[in-house]
Amino acid sequence: MRNTSNGKNPRDGAGALSIMFFWWMNDLLKLGNKRPLTDQDLFPLLEGHKSEELIEKAEKCWLEESKGSQSKNRKPRLWKAVARIIPWKSSLAMLTLQTLRPLSYAFLPVFVWLLLKTLNYGPNLDMKFAFIYVVLLGITSLVRVVSAQHYNYLAEQWGLKLKVAIIGLVYKKVHVY
């Protein structure tokens, strides 16, 4: 594998299927299987993941919260500033993924029941319906796994971003005084 620190992050230009199944990481995983990874093997950070940008955005959100709280004559709340850091698209994606997972858990036994009910007909078995239920079982299982993995991925990613942003804010505050 070539030196990726000078290149671009493969996640940047990855297609929908590559993102869905994390195929954009295959080269790095193969290399990590052959030898220990070094800093030169790692991808450059995506835009929006760099600490300077995260700290700047957190500082902007904190200042907005401070000004807004002064006008309302109350203490500023860090959680409100942190909530503004996370973009609405990311929040919507996490909410969607968090909704899909329990829905898939709910539909899985229903499709199993329908399949078993269809298979119970014996000589009057309609293979078309059996096939449809098997496909629905597969889709439901896939949705369950993909939604869980991507929700965890986004949650970890945002946890790290918020940690960097808040630590940077604290460091700026301590460093200034």
Backbone as ProteinMPNN parsed JSONL, in Angstrom:
{"seq_chain_A": "MRNTSNGKNPRDGAGALSIMFFWWMNDLLKLGNKRPLTDQDLFPLLEGHKSEELIEKAEKCWLEESKGSQSKNRKPRLWKAVARIIPWKSSLAMLTLQTLRPLSYAFLPVFVWLLLKTLNYGPNLDMKFAFIYVVLLGITSLVRVVSAQHYNYLAEQWGLKLKVAIIGLVYKKVHVY", "coords_chain_A": {"N_chain_A": [[0.84, -1.186, 0.0], [0.441, 2.229, -0.69], [1.858, 5.317, 0.554], [-0.424, 6.895, 2.449], [-0.712, 9.291, 3.72], [-0.194, 11.554, 2.233], [-2.079, 11.457, 0.293], [-5.602, 11.342, -0.508], [-8.447, 10.919, 1.626], [-10.055, 7.832, 1.38], [-12.75, 7.606, 1.972], [-13.885, 9.92, 1.22], [-14.446, 9.971, -1.608], [-16.024, 7.754, -1.856], [-18.537, 5.433, -2.933], [-22.104, 4.818, -2.468], [-22.611, 2.081, -1.743], [-20.063, 1.305, -0.95], [-19.697, 2.943, 1.262], [-21.807, 2.037, 2.831], [-21.111, -0.618, 3.45], [-18.577, -0.326, 4.45], [-16.439, -0.69, 2.678], [-14.521, 1.027, 1.771], [-12.469, 0.95, 3.525], [-11.027, -1.334, 3.08], [-8.394, -1.642, 1.895], [-6.682, -0.577, 3.865], [-7.272, -2.278, 6.009], [-6.39, -4.734, 4.979], [-3.66, -4.213, 4.763], [-3.086, -3.785, 7.467], [-3.468, -6.338, 8.366], [-1.271, -7.63, 7.36], [0.978, -6.374, 8.451], [2.048, -4.353, 11.285], [0.368, -1.22, 11.529], [1.515, 2.052, 10.633], [1.963, 5.604, 11.245], [2.203, 6.718, 8.717], [0.645, 5.097, 7.157], [-1.96, 5.707, 7.669], [-5.047, 7.379, 6.812], [-5.492, 10.753, 5.598], [-7.185, 13.294, 7.529], [-10.708, 13.847, 7.201], [-12.482, 16.702, 5.885], [-13.851, 18.806, 8.313], [-13.258, 17.159, 10.379], [-11.001, 17.982, 11.496], [-9.096, 19.274, 14.207], [-8.764, 22.065, 14.572], [-10.887, 23.206, 13.126], [-13.073, 22.069, 14.47], [-12.773, 23.08, 17.068], [-12.973, 25.806, 16.587], [-15.628, 25.978, 15.656], [-16.971, 25.075, 17.948], [-16.27, 27.088, 19.716], [-17.529, 29.268, 18.526], [-20.225, 28.475, 18.741], [-20.428, 28.393, 21.523], [-19.998, 31.081, 22.196], [-22.275, 32.2, 20.977], [-24.254, 30.982, 22.552], [-23.568, 32.088, 25.027], [-24.026, 34.846, 24.578], [-26.775, 34.761, 23.958], [-27.79, 33.776, 26.379], [-27.156, 35.84, 28.126], [-28.817, 37.866, 27.195], [-31.238, 36.784, 27.908], [-30.996, 36.71, 30.55], [-29.835, 34.548, 32.101], [-27.804, 31.709, 33.09], [-25.232, 30.571, 30.863], [-25.521, 27.514, 29.026], [-23.659, 24.653, 28.604], [-24.426, 22.286, 27.299], [-26.315, 23.14, 25.469], [-24.781, 24.6, 23.685], [-23.117, 22.573, 22.764], [-25.006, 20.963, 21.522], [-25.569, 22.499, 19.309], [-23.324, 22.182, 17.797], [-23.376, 19.745, 16.483], [-24.357, 18.889, 13.278], [-27.612, 19.203, 11.72], [-28.163, 17.326, 9.742], [-26.595, 15.146, 10.413], [-27.661, 14.534, 12.898], [-30.245, 13.847, 12.104], [-29.651, 11.604, 10.528], [-28.662, 9.855, 12.503], [-30.941, 9.6, 14.098], [-32.687, 8.401, 12.268], [-31.337, 5.966, 11.782], [-31.454, 4.934, 14.346], [-34.129, 4.527, 14.556], [-34.685, 2.67, 12.543], [-33.469, 0.298, 13.401], [-34.937, -0.819, 15.734], [-37.355, -1.198, 14.384], [-36.681, -3.116, 12.491], [-36.111, -5.239, 14.205], [-38.67, -5.667, 15.136], [-40.089, -6.448, 12.848], [-38.809, -8.759, 12.006], [-39.574, -11.244, 13.457], [-42.209, -11.314, 12.562], [-41.993, -11.744, 9.797], [-40.732, -14.227, 9.841], [-42.766, -15.751, 11.022], [-44.755, -15.479, 9.009], [-43.445, -16.787, 6.902], [-43.174, -19.416, 7.971], [-45.864, -20.026, 8.283], [-46.647, -20.018, 5.611], [-45.064, -22.13, 4.637], [-46.264, -24.214, 5.924], [-48.454, -25.016, 4.503], [-48.123, -27.234, 2.965], [-48.972, -29.401, 0.354], [-50.285, -27.382, -0.995], [-48.542, -25.309, -1.21], [-47.383, -22.112, -1.929], [-44.838, -21.102, -3.708], [-44.031, -18.604, -4.516], [-44.842, -16.748, -2.548], [-43.419, -17.764, -0.378], [-40.809, -17.341, -1.252], [-40.821, -14.535, -1.363], [-41.104, -13.905, 1.379], [-38.73, -14.939, 2.382], [-36.878, -13.273, 1.107], [-37.679, -10.839, 2.268], [-37.021, -11.409, 4.924], [-34.218, -11.532, 4.677], [-33.654, -8.874, 3.852], [-34.59, -7.45, 6.071], [-32.855, -8.401, 8.063], [-30.439, -7.452, 7.041], [-30.888, -4.667, 7.137], [-31.082, -4.361, 9.89], [-28.475, -5.022, 10.776], [-26.826, -3.213, 9.315], [-27.883, -0.717, 10.1], [-27.341, -0.736, 12.85], [-24.505, -0.894, 12.873], [-23.769, 1.476, 11.515], [-24.972, 3.432, 13.105], [-23.53, 3.104, 15.497], [-20.987, 3.745, 14.503], [-21.333, 6.47, 13.725], [-22.0, 7.544, 16.243], [-19.664, 7.067, 17.745], [-17.88, 8.584, 16.24], [-18.941, 11.204, 16.488], [-18.768, 11.438, 19.24], [-15.981, 11.511, 19.593], [-15.394, 13.84, 18.114], [-16.774, 15.822, 19.586], [-15.461, 15.587, 22.003], [-12.869, 16.445, 21.324], [-13.478, 19.089, 20.559], [-14.494, 20.23, 22.961], [-12.38, 19.855, 24.767], [-10.499, 21.444, 23.454], [-11.743, 23.96, 23.727], [-11.649, 24.278, 26.544], [-8.882, 24.263, 26.877], [-8.19, 26.608, 25.455], [-9.459, 28.515, 27.06], [-8.136, 28.182, 29.53], [-5.56, 28.679, 28.746], [-5.638, 31.337, 27.967], [-6.08, 32.758, 30.326]], "CA_chain_A": [[0.0, 0.0, 0.0], [1.221, 3.454, -0.792], [1.786, 6.25, 1.659], [-1.726, 7.56, 2.338], [-0.743, 10.571, 4.42], [-0.169, 12.631, 1.244], [-3.219, 11.282, -0.6], [-6.874, 11.771, 0.059], [-9.164, 9.908, 2.378], [-10.908, 7.081, 0.457], [-14.146, 7.798, 2.363], [-14.326, 11.136, 0.534], [-15.017, 9.69, -2.914], [-16.631, 6.424, -1.847], [-19.927, 5.331, -3.347], [-23.082, 4.466, -1.429], [-22.381, 0.711, -1.267], [-18.784, 1.301, -0.261], [-19.922, 3.546, 2.574], [-22.732, 1.188, 3.581], [-20.44, -1.826, 3.929], [-17.233, 0.059, 4.877], [-15.444, -1.216, 1.74], [-13.477, 2.018, 1.567], [-11.398, 0.658, 4.484], [-10.439, -2.646, 2.789], [-6.941, -1.598, 1.686], [-6.04, -0.363, 5.156], [-7.439, -3.496, 6.805], [-5.498, -5.751, 4.416], [-2.306, -3.855, 5.162], [-2.985, -4.034, 8.904], [-3.4, -7.779, 8.56], [0.067, -8.077, 6.979], [1.994, -5.791, 9.338], [1.508, -3.274, 12.123], [0.199, 0.05, 10.822], [2.273, 3.206, 11.099], [1.291, 6.881, 10.968], [2.215, 6.956, 7.274], [-0.381, 4.262, 6.531], [-3.292, 6.21, 7.974], [-5.615, 8.34, 5.874], [-5.615, 12.122, 6.114], [-8.501, 13.568, 8.098], [-11.725, 14.452, 6.359], [-12.849, 18.06, 6.259], [-14.819, 18.752, 9.4], [-12.74, 16.307, 11.439], [-9.753, 18.591, 11.977], [-9.314, 19.869, 15.523], [-8.9, 23.516, 14.483], [-12.252, 23.503, 12.692], [-13.999, 21.673, 15.525], [-12.642, 24.022, 18.186], [-13.519, 27.083, 16.114], [-17.094, 25.849, 15.632], [-17.415, 24.99, 19.34], [-16.119, 28.424, 20.303], [-18.596, 30.089, 17.945], [-21.485, 28.049, 19.361], [-20.392, 28.796, 22.935], [-20.203, 32.535, 22.244], [-23.696, 32.422, 20.683], [-25.004, 30.593, 23.747], [-23.288, 33.08, 26.074], [-24.756, 36.08, 24.248], [-28.2, 34.479, 24.088], [-28.141, 33.626, 27.788], [-27.081, 37.165, 28.741], [-30.02, 38.612, 26.829], [-32.361, 36.177, 28.63], [-30.648, 36.842, 31.961], [-29.628, 33.231, 32.701], [-26.458, 31.17, 32.893], [-25.082, 29.805, 29.61], [-25.54, 26.065, 29.194], [-22.727, 24.005, 27.682], [-25.118, 21.286, 26.51], [-26.979, 23.803, 24.338], [-23.726, 24.92, 22.724], [-22.685, 21.294, 22.182], [-26.076, 20.513, 20.626], [-25.47, 23.274, 18.069], [-22.136, 21.757, 17.043], [-23.743, 18.599, 15.643], [-25.245, 19.342, 12.202], [-28.941, 18.583, 11.712], [-28.142, 16.152, 8.867], [-26.022, 14.048, 11.188], [-28.668, 14.178, 13.914], [-31.329, 13.158, 11.399], [-29.145, 10.278, 10.156], [-28.612, 9.024, 13.704], [-32.318, 9.325, 14.487], [-33.209, 7.437, 11.3], [-30.714, 4.672, 12.062], [-31.94, 4.464, 15.635], [-35.514, 4.101, 14.336], [-34.685, 1.475, 11.689], [-33.044, -0.904, 14.126], [-36.053, -1.494, 16.427], [-38.351, -1.625, 13.4], [-36.233, -4.388, 11.91], [-36.309, -6.256, 15.239], [-40.108, -5.945, 15.237], [-40.576, -7.126, 11.65], [-38.146, -10.055, 11.813], [-40.422, -12.391, 13.829], [-43.41, -11.32, 11.73], [-41.66, -12.394, 8.529], [-40.495, -15.651, 10.135], [-44.093, -16.343, 11.207], [-45.403, -15.582, 7.698], [-42.762, -17.839, 6.153], [-43.561, -20.713, 8.534], [-47.279, -20.229, 7.96], [-46.694, -20.363, 4.187], [-44.473, -23.464, 4.467], [-47.16, -25.177, 6.556], [-49.55, -25.376, 3.595], [-47.837, -28.546, 2.372], [-49.132, -29.53, -1.101], [-50.804, -26.128, -1.558], [-47.488, -24.315, -0.986], [-47.152, -21.123, -2.974], [-43.409, -20.776, -3.634], [-43.84, -17.167, -4.734], [-44.93, -16.085, -1.246], [-42.292, -18.234, 0.435], [-39.623, -16.619, -1.721], [-40.955, -13.125, -0.937], [-40.844, -13.822, 2.811], [-37.295, -15.168, 2.588], [-36.222, -12.022, 0.705], [-37.974, -9.849, 3.31], [-36.187, -11.768, 6.078], [-32.852, -11.097, 4.378], [-33.596, -7.4, 3.864], [-34.755, -7.018, 7.464], [-31.598, -8.696, 8.763], [-29.435, -6.517, 6.533], [-31.2, -3.347, 7.7], [-30.745, -4.404, 11.313], [-27.017, -5.004, 10.946], [-26.258, -1.968, 8.775], [-28.294, 0.413, 10.936], [-26.598, -0.813, 14.111], [-23.102, -0.558, 12.637], [-23.616, 2.889, 11.165], [-25.298, 4.247, 14.275], [-22.361, 3.042, 16.381], [-19.916, 4.486, 13.842], [-21.615, 7.899, 13.861], [-21.944, 7.909, 17.655], [-18.241, 7.125, 18.114], [-17.284, 9.708, 15.523], [-19.372, 12.448, 17.121], [-18.188, 11.471, 20.582], [-14.597, 11.975, 19.468], [-15.407, 15.24, 17.674], [-17.184, 16.668, 20.703], [-14.38, 15.548, 22.987], [-11.806, 17.331, 20.825], [-13.959, 20.466, 20.591], [-14.616, 20.715, 24.339], [-11.021, 19.944, 25.323], [-9.905, 22.636, 22.846], [-12.326, 25.144, 24.376], [-11.088, 24.383, 27.89], [-7.474, 24.647, 26.74], [-8.158, 28.025, 25.087], [-9.865, 29.301, 28.226], [-7.074, 28.096, 30.528], [-4.356, 29.27, 28.156], [-5.812, 32.794, 27.882], [-5.983, 33.355, 31.67]], "C_chain_A": [[0.873, 1.234, 0.0], [1.068, 4.293, 0.464], [0.499, 7.056, 1.515], [-1.741, 8.927, 2.995], [-0.718, 11.742, 3.45], [-1.372, 12.58, 0.317], [-4.483, 11.847, 0.007], [-7.538, 10.609, 0.773], [-10.108, 9.17, 1.433], [-12.399, 7.212, 0.782], [-14.752, 8.98, 1.603], [-15.018, 10.843, -0.793], [-15.726, 8.352, -3.0], [-18.091, 6.487, -2.261], [-20.814, 4.867, -2.196], [-22.845, 3.056, -0.872], [-21.075, 0.605, -0.49], [-18.922, 1.886, 1.139], [-20.78, 2.624, 3.433], [-22.023, -0.018, 4.198], [-18.985, -1.587, 4.339], [-16.147, -0.519, 3.968], [-14.295, -0.247, 1.531], [-12.305, 1.786, 2.519], [-10.627, -0.614, 4.146], [-8.92, -2.609, 2.641], [-6.191, -1.441, 3.007], [-6.138, -1.611, 6.029], [-6.539, -4.623, 6.301], [-4.054, -5.48, 4.834], [-2.088, -4.128, 6.647], [-2.931, -5.511, 9.238], [-2.0, -8.309, 8.267], [1.14, -7.601, 7.945], [1.358, -4.732, 10.221], [1.442, -1.957, 11.325], [1.061, 1.13, 11.454], [1.476, 4.471, 10.783], [1.208, 7.16, 9.472], [1.132, 6.162, 6.551], [-1.789, 4.843, 6.684], [-3.735, 7.273, 6.978], [-5.559, 9.747, 6.461], [-7.042, 12.349, 6.621], [-9.433, 14.168, 7.059], [-11.938, 15.903, 6.793], [-13.931, 17.962, 7.33], [-14.379, 17.861, 10.544], [-11.464, 16.894, 12.046], [-10.021, 19.377, 13.251], [-9.501, 21.386, 15.453], [-10.325, 23.917, 14.109], [-13.263, 23.19, 13.795], [-13.964, 22.664, 16.691], [-13.223, 25.377, 17.8], [-15.056, 27.06, 16.12], [-17.646, 25.804, 17.054], [-17.337, 26.356, 20.01], [-17.221, 29.36, 19.806], [-19.939, 29.75, 18.596], [-21.549, 28.467, 20.828], [-20.624, 30.3, 23.07], [-21.654, 32.895, 21.942], [-24.559, 32.094, 21.904], [-24.797, 31.605, 24.872], [-24.057, 34.369, 25.823], [-26.264, 35.888, 24.419], [-28.634, 34.365, 25.541], [-28.062, 34.96, 28.523], [-28.332, 37.969, 28.439], [-31.26, 38.061, 27.549], [-32.121, 36.168, 30.14], [-30.587, 35.485, 32.674], [-28.191, 32.794, 32.437], [-26.38, 30.47, 31.542], [-24.985, 28.311, 29.906], [-24.647, 25.414, 28.137], [-23.443, 23.006, 26.786], [-25.838, 21.905, 25.32], [-25.955, 24.167, 23.257], [-23.256, 23.649, 22.011], [-23.735, 20.784, 21.193], [-26.029, 21.262, 19.299], [-24.29, 22.845, 17.203], [-22.495, 20.647, 16.062], [-24.707, 19.079, 14.559], [-26.565, 18.57, 12.191], [-28.965, 17.349, 10.826], [-27.614, 14.93, 9.616], [-26.997, 13.588, 12.27], [-29.814, 13.409, 13.282], [-30.906, 11.746, 10.992], [-29.121, 9.349, 11.362], [-30.016, 8.662, 14.178], [-32.953, 8.282, 13.565], [-32.65, 6.047, 11.573], [-31.235, 4.081, 13.367], [-33.4, 4.022, 15.544], [-35.576, 2.813, 13.521], [-34.362, 0.196, 12.458], [-34.202, -1.556, 14.892], [-37.158, -1.939, 15.476], [-37.961, -2.967, 12.786], [-36.364, -5.523, 12.924], [-37.783, -6.636, 15.342], [-40.607, -6.761, 14.049], [-39.973, -8.51, 11.437], [-39.024, -11.233, 12.249], [-41.715, -12.471, 13.004], [-43.14, -12.046, 10.421], [-41.354, -13.878, 8.717], [-41.836, -16.363, 10.292], [-44.805, -16.514, 9.866], [-44.772, -16.677, 6.843], [-43.172, -19.217, 6.656], [-45.022, -21.041, 8.234], [-47.433, -20.652, 6.499], [-46.147, -21.77, 3.952], [-45.364, -24.563, 5.044], [-48.272, -25.655, 5.636], [-49.325, -26.717, 2.898], [-48.024, -28.565, 0.865], [-49.65, -28.243, -1.759], [-49.8, -24.983, -1.423], [-47.33, -23.398, -2.194], [-45.705, -20.636, -2.838], [-43.148, -19.282, -3.808], [-43.861, -16.425, -3.395], [-43.785, -16.504, -0.338], [-41.019, -17.492, 0.05], [-39.666, -15.157, -1.274], [-40.629, -12.982, 0.546], [-39.367, -14.057, 3.133], [-36.513, -13.903, 2.226], [-36.455, -10.947, 1.76], [-37.197, -10.131, 4.59], [-34.744, -11.298, 5.878], [-32.699, -9.587, 4.432], [-33.698, -6.873, 5.29], [-33.476, -7.26, 8.259], [-30.5, -7.739, 8.329], [-29.649, -5.116, 7.104], [-30.811, -3.292, 9.169], [-29.241, -4.268, 11.526], [-26.424, -3.672, 10.489], [-26.643, -0.775, 9.648], [-27.54, 0.417, 12.262], [-25.151, -0.387, 13.918], [-22.909, 0.929, 12.351], [-23.998, 3.817, 12.31], [-24.107, 4.273, 15.23], [-21.201, 3.842, 15.807], [-20.124, 5.992, 14.011], [-21.521, 8.36, 15.312], [-20.497, 8.02, 18.131], [-17.567, 8.344, 17.498], [-17.666, 11.036, 16.185], [-18.888, 12.55, 18.553], [-16.761, 11.992, 20.554], [-14.531, 13.444, 19.055], [-15.76, 16.175, 18.822], [-16.118, 16.709, 21.79], [-13.26, 16.5, 22.579], [-12.232, 18.787, 20.946], [-13.992, 21.022, 22.016], [-13.251, 20.822, 25.007], [-10.314, 21.175, 24.755], [-10.444, 23.914, 23.453], [-11.736, 25.356, 25.769], [-9.637, 24.828, 27.811], [-7.364, 26.127, 26.368], [-8.47, 28.912, 26.284], [-8.748, 29.32, 29.26], [-5.828, 28.818, 30.016], [-4.44, 30.801, 28.115], [-5.613, 33.423, 29.247], [-4.713, 33.035, 32.349]], "O_chain_A": [[1.93, 1.259, 0.63], [0.24, 3.999, 1.326], [0.349, 7.818, 0.56], [-2.715, 9.662, 2.834], [-1.176, 12.83, 3.801], [-1.659, 13.557, -0.375], [-4.455, 12.698, 0.896], [-7.208, 9.448, 0.533], [-10.896, 9.815, 0.742], [-13.231, 6.943, -0.085], [-15.959, 9.036, 1.372], [-16.073, 11.411, -1.073], [-16.001, 7.865, -4.096], [-18.791, 7.459, -1.982], [-20.337, 4.566, -1.102], [-22.877, 2.862, 0.343], [-20.998, -0.107, 0.511], [-18.329, 1.378, 2.09], [-20.513, 2.449, 4.621], [-22.303, -0.392, 5.337], [-18.24, -2.543, 4.553], [-15.046, -0.808, 4.437], [-13.201, -0.663, 1.15], [-11.243, 2.378, 2.329], [-9.67, -0.951, 4.843], [-8.228, -3.457, 3.204], [-5.178, -2.103, 3.232], [-5.179, -1.959, 6.718], [-5.988, -5.382, 7.098], [-3.321, -6.394, 5.211], [-1.04, -4.637, 7.044], [-2.404, -5.894, 10.283], [-1.579, -9.312, 8.845], [2.095, -8.323, 8.229], [0.254, -4.266, 9.94], [2.346, -1.637, 10.554], [1.305, 1.121, 12.661], [0.435, 4.408, 10.128], [0.245, 7.771, 9.008], [0.742, 6.523, 5.441], [-2.694, 4.509, 5.919], [-2.916, 7.972, 6.383], [-5.577, 9.914, 7.681], [-7.98, 11.677, 6.193], [-9.009, 14.896, 6.162], [-11.616, 16.282, 7.919], [-14.823, 17.118, 7.243], [-15.048, 17.807, 11.576], [-10.921, 16.348, 13.006], [-11.038, 20.059, 13.369], [-10.312, 21.939, 16.196], [-10.898, 24.839, 14.69], [-14.196, 23.959, 14.024], [-15.006, 23.037, 17.229], [-13.894, 26.02, 18.608], [-15.694, 28.023, 16.545], [-18.672, 26.422, 17.342], [-18.224, 26.736, 20.775], [-17.775, 30.145, 20.576], [-20.699, 30.648, 18.959], [-22.61, 28.854, 21.318], [-21.36, 30.742, 23.952], [-22.212, 33.792, 22.573], [-25.479, 32.838, 22.243], [-25.739, 31.94, 25.589], [-24.667, 34.924, 26.737], [-26.946, 36.757, 24.963], [-29.726, 34.807, 25.9], [-28.831, 35.188, 29.457], [-28.854, 38.669, 29.306], [-32.223, 38.794, 27.773], [-32.948, 35.675, 30.907], [-31.21, 35.297, 33.719], [-27.464, 33.422, 31.668], [-27.349, 29.842, 31.115], [-24.427, 27.907, 30.926], [-24.849, 25.598, 26.937], [-23.096, 22.888, 25.611], [-25.961, 21.27, 24.272], [-26.233, 24.052, 22.064], [-23.027, 23.655, 20.801], [-23.389, 20.235, 20.147], [-26.412, 20.71, 18.267], [-24.268, 23.119, 16.003], [-21.981, 20.61, 14.944], [-25.765, 19.621, 14.877], [-26.616, 17.413, 12.608], [-29.706, 16.408, 11.112], [-28.129, 13.822, 9.463], [-27.136, 12.391, 12.522], [-30.303, 12.434, 13.853], [-31.692, 10.804, 11.092], [-29.515, 8.188, 11.26], [-30.251, 7.534, 14.613], [-33.667, 7.391, 14.024], [-33.392, 5.066, 11.593], [-31.433, 2.871, 13.474], [-33.859, 3.229, 16.366], [-36.423, 1.957, 13.777], [-34.929, -0.861, 12.183], [-34.433, -2.752, 14.717], [-37.826, -2.942, 15.728], [-38.805, -3.841, 12.587], [-36.693, -6.649, 12.55], [-38.111, -7.793, 15.604], [-41.441, -7.653, 14.207], [-40.569, -9.345, 10.758], [-39.203, -12.159, 11.459], [-42.247, -13.557, 12.777], [-43.947, -12.864, 9.979], [-41.679, -14.695, 7.854], [-42.024, -17.456, 9.758], [-45.393, -17.564, 9.605], [-45.474, -17.408, 6.144], [-43.486, -20.097, 5.855], [-45.368, -22.191, 7.966], [-48.238, -21.526, 6.179], [-46.704, -22.524, 3.154], [-45.219, -25.729, 4.676], [-48.969, -26.615, 5.966], [-50.252, -27.27, 2.305], [-47.33, -27.841, 0.151], [-49.464, -28.048, -2.96], [-50.176, -23.815, -1.513], [-47.166, -23.854, -3.325], [-45.395, -19.846, -1.947], [-42.155, -18.759, -3.303], [-43.007, -15.577, -3.136], [-43.241, -15.678, 0.395], [-40.248, -17.068, 0.911], [-38.648, -14.608, -0.853], [-39.948, -12.034, 0.936], [-38.822, -13.443, 4.051], [-35.598, -13.507, 2.947], [-35.528, -10.218, 2.112], [-36.762, -9.202, 5.27], [-34.129, -10.741, 6.787], [-31.728, -9.076, 4.991], [-32.973, -5.953, 5.67], [-33.065, -6.407, 9.046], [-29.72, -7.267, 9.156], [-28.691, -4.456, 7.508], [-30.273, -2.288, 9.638], [-28.795, -3.485, 12.365], [-25.613, -3.075, 11.197], [-25.807, 0.091, 9.907], [-27.143, 1.48, 12.741], [-24.624, 0.395, 14.709], [-21.995, 1.559, 12.882], [-23.403, 4.883, 12.464], [-23.719, 5.335, 15.715], [-20.505, 4.541, 16.544], [-19.199, 6.708, 14.396], [-21.015, 9.449, 15.584], [-20.146, 8.963, 18.841], [-16.79, 9.041, 18.15], [-16.809, 11.89, 16.412], [-18.622, 13.651, 19.033], [-16.374, 12.814, 21.385], [-13.716, 14.204, 19.577], [-15.114, 17.206, 19.006], [-15.902, 17.743, 22.421], [-12.763, 17.27, 23.401], [-11.449, 19.629, 21.382], [-13.567, 22.152, 22.253], [-12.993, 21.779, 25.736], [-9.61, 21.875, 25.483], [-9.687, 24.859, 23.674], [-11.368, 26.474, 26.131], [-9.204, 25.677, 28.59], [-6.518, 26.832, 26.92], [-7.821, 29.937, 26.493], [-8.444, 30.377, 29.813], [-5.132, 29.488, 30.779], [-3.418, 31.481, 28.217], [-5.04, 34.509, 29.342], [-4.492, 33.466, 33.48]]}, "name": "protein", "num_of_chains": 1, "seq": "MRNTSNGKNPRDGAGALSIMFFWWMNDLLKLGNKRPLTDQDLFPLLEGHKSEELIEKAEKCWLEESKGSQSKNRKPRLWKAVARIIPWKSSLAMLTLQTLRPLSYAFLPVFVWLLLKTLNYGPNLDMKFAFIYVVLLGITSLVRVVSAQHYNYLAEQWGLKLKVAIIGLVYKKVHVY"}
